[in-house]
C-alpha cells in the first residue's frame, strides 16, 4: 500500500482525460441533496457533500433493473425464450464513495456472490467498477461507523482512498485496480510519508461521537431476542414504509416482476422491502409476517442477529446513519441495537410461567 | 405550546389510573432535532416520556385503525378531524376513545429548516414564536411563522373539532389566510406546464410509500399498488407507474383529506405530494361546501346521494 500526493488541479485534468477509458460516476448536487450520477464531459464530482441521500448501492444494484426480455408472439422463432438484456460492463469508476458505503458493498457481496449462487448482474457490475473513496473529515452527528468495524478512513472495498488536504489529495493506493486508475489518468504522483495521513485519520475518528455496543449480540439467544418484550414499543410508531430499507446501503432484498406490453415482455429485478406486507405474502393468502411488529422485528433481527450469526462479520450495518436521519417517525437503529445488546431474560418471569 | 405537556401528562395519568383507557397515544422525544416519535403509555409511569412541541406533525389518528382497546389519544385540530373520519368510516368507534384535544399553533417544517443551513443542524429549541437553531456551532433565531409546515401556515382549524378533555385554552383560528394559493398556481398552468411540473415534482420518488403509510386515510387491507390479480400498476421506477401511484392515491383521498400534511412531512425525499390532495380538498370545498372530519354525523359527499341533487346526470 503506497501513499502519494496529487495536486487537485492535476487530479481534475486527469479525470477529464480518464473519461475516454472509464465511465465516471460521482456525487452531484441536485436541489438540496447529493446523488451519484454519470459525469458528463467537463463535469467534475462535487466533493463538498457530507453524504448522498441514497446510498450508491444503486450503481451496482439499481432500484429497478431489466434483466431479461422475451417475445410472446408465436410467429417469432424464439418466442417465450428468455434472453439476457445486454449490460454495459465497460470499465467505470465511482468517485468519492464514502468508506461506509464501500464497506457496505463488501457486505452485500456476501449475498450476491457466493460459491453456490452468483447474481451475474451484480458480479459483472462489481468487476467493472473501480472504487475511489473519499475519507470523511467532517462526519455527521449520526455517523457511528467506528462502532461497527468501519470508520471515516476505512479501506475495505476501496481501490483508492483520497484524503482532502488543502490544494492536494493524499491518495492511498489500496489495490492494483487503483494503481491502474492512476496510471491511466497519467497523474503525477509524489510519494508521501504516512505521518499526515495517519494524523488526519485519527482526528476524523475522534469526531465520530455516536457509538453503539454490539458485543453481546452474538451471545444472545435468538429466541430470547425474538420473544423480547420491547418489540411492541419499538414497532409502534413504524409506518411500514420502505425508507429504511431503500436508503440502507446494505439492504439487498429484491423482487422479480414481469411487465408485458403487447406481445413483448421484460423481467425486472426491483428493490423490495421486508417492511412491506407483500414481501412475505404467500399465494395461499397466508402471511407469516402479517403484523407490523413481526416485520419490524425481522428487519432488526436480520441486521443485528441473524447476519451476525450466519457470517460472523459483525452486524449488517455500516453506521452511515441514513435510516436514522430519514425515518419519518424517528425509529433509531442505535436505540434498538442497545435494547438487543443489553437484553436480559427476566428469569423470575420465566419461572412463574413454567 | 411547550406548556401544554404538564396538562397532557396530568390527563393521561388520570385516565390510566382510573382505568378509563387501556392506553394513551402521544409523542415522545426523538433522537434527532425536529423529530418526535409516536408512542403509547399503558401505565401512569409510561406517561413520563410524553412530550409536546412543534415537532408533533405526524397524524396520530393513523395509529387508531382497527384497534380494539379503549384508547386515550392526544390530538391536534387535524388529528381530531381524521379521528372523526375514522369514526365515520368504522375504523374505530367513538365509545372506545377519550380524545385529549390540543389547540395547535402549527408544526415546523423540518425539510425547509434543514435547507436554510449549510451545516448539519445540531439542536432546535423553541420559545413561543421563536425557533432557535444551532448549526455548525452557530445559533440562529427564526420566526416560527416563517418555517411552519405549509399546511399549518394555511390551517383554519387549529382547535380540536371534538374532544373529551382539553390540554389548554383554545387558540385563535387564523383569519384571512389564502388556503389555496399553491393549488391556484398549478391550476393557472397550461397542460404541458402542469405535466412538466408533476414530472419534476415526482422525479425523486423512491416509492417507499411513506406518504400513504403516514396517511390515516390509507388503511385498505391491500393497497391497489400491492394488488397482484389484476396488477394495476408496475412496481418499478417507470415514471408512468410512479405517477399512477401518486394520482390514484390522491383521488382515493378526495372528500376525506383534512390537509394534515403528514404525507409531505413523512416523505424522506421532500416531495410536496400534498398539492394533489389539496386540489381535491379545494374542489370538495368549492363544489360541496365540504370540509372533511368536521362532524361525526354527516356522510362525506362522495359516499352520499341526495334525491334533491341539483345536477341531473345522476337522475
Boltz contact constraints between the chains, C-beta under 6 A:
constraints:
  - contact:
      token1: [A, 32]
      token2: [B, 115]
      max_distance: 6.0
  - contact:
      token1: [A, 63]
      token2: [B, 237]
      max_distance: 6.0
  - contact:
      token1: [A, 64]
      token2: [B, 236]
      max_distance: 6.0
  - contact:
      token1: [A, 64]
      token2: [B, 237]
      max_distance: 6.0
  - contact:
      token1: [A, 140]
      token2: [B, 120]
      max_distance: 6.0
  - contact:
      token1: [A, 236]
      token2: [B, 40]
      max_distance: 6.0
  - contact:
      token1: [A, 237]
      token2: [B, 37]
      max_distance: 6.0
  - contact:
      token1: [A, 237]
      token2: [B, 38]
      max_distance: 6.0
  - contact:
      token1: [A, 239]
      token2: [B, 213]
      max_distance: 6.0
  - contact:
      token1: [A, 239]
      token2: [B, 214]
      max_distance: 6.0
  - contact:
      token1: [A, 240]
      token2: [B, 213]
      max_distance: 6.0
  - contact:
      token1: [A, 241]
      token2: [B, 208]
      max_distance: 6.0
  - contact:
      token1: [A, 241]
      token2: [B, 209]
      max_distance: 6.0
  - contact:
      token1: [A, 241]
      token2: [B, 210]
      max_distance: 6.0
  - contact:
      token1: [A, 241]
      token2: [B, 213]
      max_distance: 6.0
  - contact:
      token1: [A, 242]
      token2: [B, 208]
      max_distance: 6.0
  - contact:
      token1: [A, 243]
      token2: [B, 208]
      max_distance: 6.0
  - contact:
      token1: [A, 243]
      token2: [B, 210]
      max_distance: 6.0
  - contact:
      token1: [A, 243]
      token2: [B, 268]
      max_distance: 6.0
  - contact:
      token1: [A, 246]
      token2: [B, 206]
      max_distance: 6.0
  - contact:
      token1: [A, 246]
      token2: [B, 208]
      max_distance: 6.0
  - contact:
      token1: [A, 257]
      token2: [B, 235]
      max_distance: 6.0
  - contact:
      token1: [A, 259]
      token2: [B, 234]
      max_distance: 6.0
  - contact:
      token1: [A, 268]
      token2: [B, 236]
      max_distance: 6.0
  - contact:
      token1: [A, 270]
      token2: [B, 235]
      max_distance: 6.0
  - contact:
      token1: [A, 270]
      token2: [B, 236]
      max_distance: 6.0
  - contact:
      token1: [A, 278]
      token2: [B, 226]
      max_distance: 6.0
  - contact:
      token1: [A, 326]
      token2: [B, 268]
      max_distance: 6.0
  - contact:
      token1: [A, 328]
      token2: [B, 210]
      max_distance: 6.0
  - contact:
      token1: [A, 328]
      token2: [B, 214]
      max_distance: 6.0
  - contact:
      token1: [A, 328]
      token2: [B, 266]
      max_distance: 6.0
  - contact:
      token1: [A, 329]
      token2: [B, 37]
      max_distance: 6.0
  - contact:
      token1: [A, 329]
      token2: [B, 38]
      max_distance: 6.0
  - contact:
      token1: [A, 329]
      token2: [B, 58]
      max_distance: 6.0
  - contact:
      token1: [A, 330]
      token2: [B, 30]
      max_distance: 6.0
  - contact:
      token1: [A, 330]
      token2: [B, 35]
      max_distance: 6.0
  - contact:
      token1: [A, 330]
      token2: [B, 37]
      max_distance: 6.0
  - contact:
      token1: [A, 332]
      token2: [B, 31]
      max_distance: 6.0
